[in-house]
Amino acid sequence: MASISRPINEFCLDLYKEYNKNAEGMNIIFSPMSISIALALVELGAKHNSAAQIEKVLHLRKATGRMSLGSTPETTAPEIELDQSQERQPYFSLGSTDGGTHHEEFHALLLQLQNLDKRYILSLANNLFVQQEFEFRQQYLMCAKELYGAILQTVDFQNALEAAREKINSWVESETQGKITELFAPGVLDSHAVLVLVNVIYFKASWEHKFEEKNTVQRDFRLNQNESKPVQMMYQKGKFKLSYIEEIGAQILELPYVQKSLSMIILLPDDMADGSTNGLEQIEKAMTYEKLVLWTSSEHMSGGTVEVYLPRFKLEGSFDLNLFLQAMGMTDVFLESKADLSAMSFSKTLFLSKVVHKTYVEVNEEGTIAAGATGAEIFSSPTMKHRTAPAWSCKDGAGTLMSGENCL
């Protein structure tokens, strides 16, 4: 998991800094894993500069190898019959010689997260909502399924756009236990969409050491030098891992969840007590992947008795990622004249129209609930003509030929 966790965290810091340029006084909340996986599914169907730019933004090229879906003619791809009595094997072949591709690394990460302690709830799901009767490459659909567990559902963006939007939003709401209710607002999707890729993530875990509700009282939480607001402040005294980083003048606290497989890491500047934001800005400027790893390493973190005051809170975030991703260098895939999604479809007129993201997090005495969802809309030029018959099919475990909504 280490090889793909680094790119995810580096992308997280890049996006945070880009978003923070115009977010003074605002809370920032997003799921870098959800966004990374959704964009990786786009990159799986991209080639040339479109793929290279996505890989660069996601920090994938220097970490792992690359797989191309466009090297083998579609007509030579074997049809798959799944024998449920045997271990399933992907039918694609990888062209990397350096130990694996980032898609394989994402696949390994998803498997690992599915096998955490049963006292955690951590679920990730991917869905491809495709325009009915539109032609997609069989290899792309199967790789999305094998590597990312993506299910496939047909919708009709052209003639039933609102029904398609409601179907997507309903799936997201169900997968996030009702925490994200409307990923796509009315008017966001377009009737020329041919594919909407969606990733969702849901997390729920209890603290290793829970806060007692009787100790939660209202206290002022300083927002800056001139403003404060009353919050429900939780409190407990116990043994936790803590460190102090002199170069940024900040404390780092680790709050473990049950069984200590996962933790919340909190960075607190010295001057937050008097409402100054200088310390926070210093941390933001100094943060890199290497420094975060160092600051939270065992050589810096040591156990001791700590008094912890932590606000009980709920936060929700929602934003369009297009401008941020373009500012970070992912430009070609958003332009019809430059986008190359030819590993996804035979069509030459596909491009990425929109990437939206929503998040939810709740922290209380029991633990944490968090959810994230990312949707990417693939658009086809209005001049594109669609086939009048299903252009993809597969076989289920019993060898029955299927097409349409039940295929994957």
C-alpha positions as CSV (number, residue, x, y, z in Angstrom):
1,M,0.0,0.0,0.0
2,A,2.9,2.3,0.6
3,S,3.7,2.9,-3.0
4,I,0.2,4.3,-3.8
5,S,-0.4,6.0,-0.5
6,R,2.4,8.5,-1.2
7,P,0.9,9.8,-4.5
8,I,-2.5,10.1,-2.8
9,N,-1.0,12.2,0.0
10,E,1.1,14.3,-2.4
11,F,-2.0,15.0,-4.5
12,C,-3.9,15.8,-1.2
13,L,-1.3,18.5,-0.3
14,D,-1.3,20.0,-3.8
15,L,-5.0,20.2,-3.9
16,Y,-5.2,21.7,-0.4
17,K,-2.7,24.4,-1.3
18,E,-4.5,25.2,-4.5
19,Y,-7.9,25.4,-2.9
20,N,-6.5,27.4,0.1
21,K,-5.3,30.2,-2.2
22,N,-8.9,31.7,-2.2
23,A,-10.3,30.1,1.0
24,E,-9.5,32.6,3.7
25,G,-11.7,32.0,6.7
26,M,-13.3,28.9,5.2
27,N,-13.2,25.3,6.3
28,I,-11.6,23.0,3.8
29,I,-12.7,19.3,3.7
30,F,-12.2,16.8,0.9
31,S,-11.3,13.1,0.3
32,P,-8.1,12.8,-1.7
33,M,-8.6,9.1,-2.0
34,S,-12.1,9.4,-3.5
35,I,-10.9,12.0,-6.0
36,S,-7.7,10.0,-6.9
37,I,-9.7,6.9,-7.6
38,A,-12.2,8.7,-9.7
39,L,-9.5,10.3,-11.8
40,A,-7.6,7.1,-12.0
41,L,-10.7,5.6,-13.7
42,V,-10.6,8.4,-16.2
43,E,-6.9,7.9,-16.8
44,L,-7.5,4.2,-17.4
45,G,-9.4,5.2,-20.5
46,A,-7.0,8.0,-21.5
47,K,-3.9,8.0,-23.8
48,H,-1.0,10.3,-24.7
49,N,-1.0,13.8,-23.1
50,S,-4.4,13.4,-21.5
51,A,-3.2,10.4,-19.6
52,A,0.3,11.9,-18.8
53,Q,-1.2,15.1,-17.4
54,I,-3.6,13.1,-15.1
55,E,-0.7,10.9,-13.9
56,K,1.4,14.0,-13.2
57,V,-1.4,15.7,-11.2
58,L,-1.9,12.5,-9.2
59,H,1.8,12.0,-8.8
60,L,1.6,8.5,-10.3
61,R,4.3,8.5,-12.9
62,K,7.3,8.6,-10.6
63,A,5.8,6.1,-8.2
64,T,4.6,3.2,-10.4
65,G,4.5,1.8,-13.9
66,R,1.9,2.5,-16.5
67,M,-0.6,0.3,-18.3
68,S,-2.1,1.1,-21.7
69,L,-5.4,-0.3,-22.8
70,G,-5.0,0.8,-26.3
71,S,-2.2,-1.4,-27.5
72,T,-4.3,-4.5,-28.3
73,P,-7.0,-4.2,-31.0
74,E,-10.5,-4.5,-29.6
75,T,-11.4,-7.3,-31.9
76,T,-8.8,-9.6,-30.4
77,A,-9.9,-9.2,-26.8
78,P,-11.1,-12.6,-25.6
79,E,-14.6,-12.9,-24.3
80,I,-14.7,-13.8,-20.6
81,E,-16.7,-16.6,-19.1
82,L,-16.5,-16.5,-15.4
83,D,-16.2,-19.8,-13.6
84,Q,-17.3,-19.2,-10.0
85,S,-15.5,-22.4,-8.9
86,Q,-12.1,-20.9,-9.9
87,E,-10.2,-17.9,-8.8
88,R,-11.0,-15.0,-11.1
89,Q,-8.1,-13.7,-13.2
90,P,-8.1,-10.5,-15.1
91,Y,-7.8,-11.0,-18.9
92,F,-5.7,-7.9,-19.6
93,S,-1.9,-8.0,-19.9
94,L,0.3,-5.3,-18.3
95,G,3.0,-3.7,-20.2
96,S,5.0,-2.5,-17.2
97,T,8.4,-4.0,-16.3
98,D,9.0,-2.1,-13.1
99,G,7.0,-4.2,-10.7
100,G,3.4,-3.1,-11.3
101,T,1.2,-0.3,-12.5
102,H,-0.6,2.3,-10.4
103,H,-3.9,0.7,-11.3
104,E,-2.6,-2.6,-9.7
105,E,-1.5,-0.6,-6.7
106,F,-5.0,1.0,-6.4
107,H,-6.5,-2.5,-6.7
108,A,-4.2,-3.8,-3.9
109,L,-5.1,-0.8,-1.7
110,L,-8.9,-1.4,-2.2
111,L,-8.5,-5.0,-1.2
112,Q,-6.4,-4.1,1.9
113,L,-9.0,-1.6,3.0
114,Q,-11.8,-4.1,2.7
115,N,-10.0,-6.4,5.1
116,L,-9.6,-4.1,8.1
117,D,-10.7,-5.0,11.5
118,K,-14.5,-5.7,11.5
119,R,-14.9,-3.0,14.2
120,Y,-14.3,-0.4,11.4
121,I,-16.7,0.4,8.7
122,L,-14.7,1.5,5.6
123,S,-16.3,0.9,2.3
124,L,-15.4,2.1,-1.2
125,A,-17.4,1.6,-4.3
126,N,-17.2,2.7,-7.9
127,N,-19.9,2.9,-10.5
128,L,-20.0,3.6,-14.2
129,F,-23.3,5.1,-15.3
130,V,-23.3,4.8,-19.1
131,Q,-25.5,6.1,-21.8
132,Q,-27.6,3.3,-23.2
133,E,-26.6,2.1,-26.7
134,F,-23.3,4.1,-26.6
135,E,-20.2,2.2,-27.6
136,F,-17.5,1.6,-25.1
137,R,-14.4,-0.5,-25.4
138,Q,-15.0,-3.9,-23.8
139,Q,-11.5,-3.9,-22.4
140,Y,-12.0,-0.6,-20.6
141,L,-15.2,-1.8,-18.9
142,M,-13.7,-5.1,-17.9
143,C,-10.5,-3.5,-16.5
144,A,-12.6,-1.0,-14.5
145,K,-14.4,-3.9,-13.1
146,E,-11.4,-6.1,-12.3
147,L,-9.2,-3.4,-11.0
148,Y,-11.6,-1.1,-9.3
149,G,-14.7,-3.3,-8.7
150,A,-16.7,-0.8,-10.8
151,I,-20.2,-1.9,-11.4
152,L,-22.0,-0.8,-14.6
153,Q,-25.5,0.7,-14.9
154,T,-27.2,2.1,-18.0
155,V,-29.1,5.3,-18.0
156,D,-30.5,7.6,-20.7
157,F,-28.9,11.0,-20.4
158,Q,-30.3,12.0,-23.8
159,N,-34.0,11.4,-23.2
160,A,-34.4,11.0,-19.4
161,L,-31.7,13.3,-17.9
162,E,-33.5,13.9,-14.6
163,A,-34.2,10.2,-14.1
164,A,-30.5,9.5,-14.7
165,R,-29.5,12.2,-12.2
166,E,-31.8,10.9,-9.6
167,K,-30.5,7.3,-10.1
168,I,-26.9,8.4,-9.6
169,N,-27.7,10.5,-6.6
170,S,-29.8,7.7,-5.1
171,W,-26.9,5.3,-5.4
172,V,-24.5,7.7,-3.8
173,E,-26.9,8.4,-0.9
174,S,-27.3,4.7,-0.3
175,E,-23.6,3.9,-0.4
176,T,-22.8,6.8,2.0
177,Q,-25.5,5.9,4.5
178,G,-27.5,9.0,3.7
179,K,-24.6,11.4,4.4
180,I,-24.3,12.7,0.8
181,T,-27.7,13.3,-0.6
182,E,-27.2,15.1,-3.9
183,L,-23.8,14.8,-5.5
184,F,-25.2,16.2,-8.8
185,A,-27.4,19.2,-8.3
186,P,-30.2,20.0,-10.8
187,G,-28.7,21.4,-14.0
188,V,-25.2,20.1,-13.5
189,L,-25.5,17.0,-15.8
190,D,-25.9,17.5,-19.5
191,S,-27.9,15.5,-22.0
192,H,-24.7,15.0,-24.0
193,A,-23.1,13.0,-21.2
194,V,-22.3,9.4,-22.2
195,L,-20.6,8.3,-19.0
196,V,-20.6,9.4,-15.4
197,L,-17.9,7.8,-13.2
198,V,-18.6,7.9,-9.5
199,N,-16.5,6.9,-6.5
200,V,-17.9,6.9,-3.0
201,I,-16.1,6.2,0.3
202,Y,-17.7,5.8,3.8
203,F,-16.0,5.5,7.1
204,K,-17.2,4.9,10.6
205,A,-15.0,4.1,13.6
206,S,-15.0,4.5,17.4
207,W,-12.1,6.0,19.4
208,E,-9.8,3.7,21.1
209,H,-10.4,6.0,24.1
210,K,-13.9,7.5,23.9
211,F,-14.7,10.9,25.3
212,E,-17.3,11.0,28.1
213,E,-20.3,13.1,27.3
214,K,-20.5,14.5,30.8
215,N,-17.2,16.2,30.2
216,T,-18.4,18.0,27.0
217,V,-19.2,21.7,27.8
218,Q,-19.6,24.9,25.8
219,R,-16.4,26.8,25.4
220,D,-15.2,29.5,23.0
221,F,-13.3,28.4,20.0
222,R,-11.2,31.2,18.5
223,L,-11.4,31.6,14.8
224,N,-8.9,34.5,14.5
225,Q,-7.6,37.4,16.6
226,N,-11.0,39.1,16.6
227,E,-13.6,36.4,16.4
228,S,-14.6,33.4,18.4
229,K,-17.6,31.1,18.5
230,P,-19.2,28.9,21.2
231,V,-18.7,25.2,20.5
232,Q,-19.4,22.0,22.3
233,M,-15.9,21.1,23.5
234,M,-15.1,17.5,24.4
235,Y,-12.4,16.7,27.0
236,Q,-10.4,13.8,28.2
237,K,-7.2,13.1,30.0
238,G,-5.2,10.1,29.0
239,K,-2.1,8.6,27.4
240,F,-1.6,9.5,23.8
241,K,1.2,9.9,21.3
242,L,2.3,13.5,21.1
243,S,5.2,15.4,19.6
244,Y,6.4,19.0,19.2
245,I,7.9,20.2,16.0
246,E,10.1,23.3,16.6
247,E,10.5,24.3,13.0
248,I,6.8,25.0,12.7
249,G,6.0,25.7,16.3
250,A,3.3,23.1,16.5
251,Q,2.1,20.1,18.5
252,I,1.1,16.9,16.7
253,L,-1.4,14.6,18.5
254,E,-2.4,11.1,17.4
255,L,-6.0,10.0,18.4
256,P,-6.3,6.3,17.6
257,Y,-9.4,4.5,16.6
258,V,-10.3,1.2,18.1
259,Q,-7.6,-1.4,17.6
260,K,-5.2,1.4,16.6
261,S,-5.1,0.4,12.9
262,L,-6.2,3.9,11.9
263,S,-5.8,7.2,13.6
264,M,-6.7,10.9,13.4
265,I,-3.7,13.2,13.3
266,I,-4.1,16.7,14.7
267,L,-1.7,19.6,14.1
268,L,-2.0,22.5,16.5
269,P,0.1,25.7,16.1
270,D,1.3,27.3,19.4
271,D,-0.4,30.6,18.7
272,M,-3.9,29.2,18.0
273,A,-4.6,29.8,21.7
274,D,-4.5,33.6,21.1
275,G,-6.4,33.4,17.8
276,S,-3.5,34.2,15.5
277,T,-3.4,32.5,12.2
278,N,0.3,32.9,11.5
279,G,1.2,29.5,13.0
280,L,-1.4,27.8,10.8
281,E,-0.1,29.5,7.7
282,Q,3.4,28.4,8.6
283,I,2.3,24.8,8.9
284,E,0.5,25.0,5.5
285,K,3.6,26.4,3.8
286,A,5.9,23.9,5.4
287,M,3.8,20.7,4.8
288,T,5.3,18.2,2.4
289,Y,4.8,14.4,2.2
290,E,8.3,13.8,3.5
291,K,7.9,16.2,6.5
292,L,4.5,14.7,7.5
293,V,6.0,11.2,7.5
294,L,8.9,12.5,9.6
295,W,6.8,14.5,12.0
296,T,4.5,11.6,12.7
297,S,7.3,8.9,12.8
298,S,8.0,6.9,16.0
299,E,11.2,8.9,16.5
300,H,9.2,12.1,17.0
301,M,6.0,10.8,18.5
302,S,6.2,9.6,22.1
303,G,3.6,8.5,24.6
304,G,2.6,10.6,27.6
305,T,-0.3,11.9,29.6
306,V,-2.2,14.5,27.6
307,E,-5.2,16.7,28.3
308,V,-7.2,16.8,25.1
309,Y,-9.8,19.5,24.2
310,L,-11.5,18.8,20.9
311,P,-14.6,20.4,19.4
312,R,-17.5,18.2,18.6
313,F,-18.4,19.1,15.0
314,K,-20.0,18.4,11.7
315,L,-18.6,19.7,8.4
316,E,-19.8,19.4,4.8
317,G,-17.9,20.4,1.7
318,S,-19.0,20.7,-1.9
319,F,-17.1,22.1,-4.9
320,D,-16.5,21.8,-8.6
321,L,-12.9,20.5,-9.2
322,N,-12.5,21.6,-12.8
323,L,-10.6,24.9,-12.2
324,F,-8.4,23.4,-9.4
325,L,-7.4,20.4,-11.6
326,Q,-6.7,22.6,-14.6
327,A,-4.6,24.9,-12.5
328,M,-2.6,21.9,-11.3
329,G,-1.9,20.9,-14.9
330,M,-4.7,18.6,-16.0
331,T,-5.9,20.6,-19.0
332,D,-6.1,18.6,-22.2
333,V,-8.7,16.1,-21.0
334,F,-11.1,19.0,-20.5
335,L,-10.8,20.2,-24.1
336,E,-12.7,18.5,-26.9
337,S,-10.0,19.5,-29.3
338,K,-7.2,17.9,-27.2
339,A,-8.7,15.2,-25.1
340,D,-7.7,11.6,-25.9
341,L,-10.0,9.1,-24.3
342,S,-9.6,6.6,-27.1
343,A,-8.8,3.7,-24.7
344,M,-12.3,4.2,-23.3
345,S,-14.2,4.4,-26.5
346,F,-13.8,4.3,-30.3
347,S,-15.3,7.8,-30.3
348,K,-12.9,10.6,-31.0
349,T,-15.1,13.3,-29.5
350,L,-15.1,12.4,-25.8
351,F,-13.7,14.8,-23.2
352,L,-14.0,15.3,-19.4
353,S,-16.8,17.9,-18.9
354,K,-17.0,18.1,-15.1
355,V,-15.6,16.7,-11.9
356,V,-17.7,17.4,-8.7
357,H,-16.9,16.4,-5.1
358,K,-18.8,16.3,-1.9
359,T,-17.8,15.4,1.6
360,Y,-19.1,14.9,5.1
361,V,-17.4,14.4,8.4
362,E,-18.8,14.2,12.0
363,V,-16.6,14.0,15.1
364,N,-18.2,13.3,18.4
365,E,-17.5,11.5,21.7
366,E,-18.0,8.1,20.2
367,G,-15.7,8.5,17.2
368,T,-15.8,9.7,13.6
369,I,-18.2,9.3,10.6
370,A,-16.9,10.5,7.2
371,A,-18.1,10.2,3.7
372,G,-16.9,11.4,0.3
373,A,-18.1,11.2,-3.3
374,T,-16.6,12.2,-6.6
375,G,-18.4,12.3,-9.9
376,A,-16.7,12.7,-13.3
377,E,-18.9,13.5,-16.3
378,I,-17.6,12.3,-19.7
379,F,-19.1,14.4,-22.5
380,S,-19.7,13.7,-26.2
381,S,-19.8,16.3,-28.9
382,P,-23.4,17.0,-29.9
383,T,-22.5,15.9,-33.4
384,M,-21.7,12.4,-32.2
385,K,-24.0,9.7,-33.5
386,H,-24.9,6.8,-31.2
387,R,-25.4,3.2,-32.2
388,T,-28.9,1.8,-32.2
389,A,-27.9,-1.5,-30.7
390,P,-26.0,-2.5,-27.5
391,A,-22.3,-2.2,-28.2
392,W,-21.0,-4.2,-25.3
393,S,-21.8,-7.5,-23.7
394,C,-20.4,-10.1,-21.4
395,K,-21.2,-13.4,-19.7
396,D,-22.2,-14.0,-16.2
397,G,-21.0,-16.8,-14.0
398,A,-23.3,-19.3,-15.7
399,G,-22.1,-18.4,-19.1
400,T,-25.3,-16.5,-20.0
401,L,-24.8,-13.7,-22.5
402,M,-26.0,-10.4,-21.0
403,S,-26.1,-6.8,-22.0
404,G,-27.3,-3.5,-20.6
405,E,-27.7,-2.7,-17.0
406,N,-26.9,-6.2,-15.6
407,C,-23.8,-6.8,-17.6
408,L,-21.2,-6.1,-14.9
